[in-house]
Amino acid sequence: METVQFKTSLHCSGCVAKITPALNAKLGKENWSVDLDSPGKLLTITKNETLPDQAIVGSMNELGYQAEKIS
C-alpha cells in the first residue's frame, strides 16, 4: 500500500459529500480522507499500486474538481 496526497479545489463539506460516492467506489471507504483545514485542501489516499495517480486526478476532474499530486 502506498499513501499519496493531492492538492484539490474542494471548498467545503458539500464538495466532499459530492465526491464521496465515487471515491468510496473506486478506493474503498477507509482508504481516503480530505483535510479541508489545510491550505491545499489535501486529499490523502492509501492505495494499492495498481491504481494510477492519473485515475484519481481523472475522477476528480469528472466530478468538477481539480487535483494535483504533491507526494
C-alpha positions in Angstrom: 0.0 0.0 0.0 1.1 3.5 -0.8 -0.1 6.8 0.6 -0.3 9.8 -1.8 -1.6 13.3 -1.3 -3.3 15.6 -3.8 -3.9 19.4 -3.5 -7.5 19.9 -4.5 -10.0 22.6 -5.4 -12.5 21.3 -2.8 -14.0 24.1 -0.7 -16.4 22.7 1.9 -18.1 19.6 3.3 -20.7 19.8 0.4 -17.8 19.3 -2.0 -16.6 16.3 0.0 -20.2 14.9 0.0 -20.3 15.1 -3.8 -17.0 13.2 -4.3 -17.7 10.6 -1.5 -19.7 8.0 -3.5 -17.2 8.0 -6.4 -14.1 7.7 -4.2 -15.7 5.1 -2.0 -16.5 3.0 -5.1 -13.0 3.5 -6.6 -10.8 3.4 -3.4 -12.9 2.0 -0.5 -14.4 3.9 2.3 -11.4 3.7 4.7 -8.7 4.4 2.0 -9.1 8.2 1.6 -9.7 11.4 3.6 -9.8 15.1 2.9 -8.4 17.8 5.2 -10.4 20.9 4.5 -8.4 22.9 7.1 -5.2 22.6 5.2 -4.2 25.3 2.8 -4.2 22.9 -0.2 -7.5 21.1 0.9 -5.5 17.9 0.9 -6.9 14.6 -0.3 -4.9 11.7 1.2 -5.2 8.3 -0.3 -4.0 4.9 0.7 -4.0 2.9 -2.5 -2.6 -0.2 -4.0 -0.1 0.2 -6.7 -2.5 -1.0 -9.5 -4.4 2.3 -9.4 -2.5 5.0 -11.2 -2.5 8.5 -9.8 -3.9 9.8 -13.1 -7.0 7.8 -12.5 -7.6 9.7 -9.3 -7.0 13.0 -11.0 -9.3 12.0 -13.8 -12.1 11.0 -11.3 -11.8 14.4 -9.6 -12.0 16.2 -12.9 -15.1 14.2 -13.9 -16.7 15.4 -10.7 -15.9 19.0 -11.4 -12.8 19.4 -9.1 -9.1 19.7 -9.7 -6.4 17.5 -8.1 -2.7 17.7 -8.3 -0.4 15.1 -6.8 2.0 16.6 -4.3 3.5 13.5 -2.6 
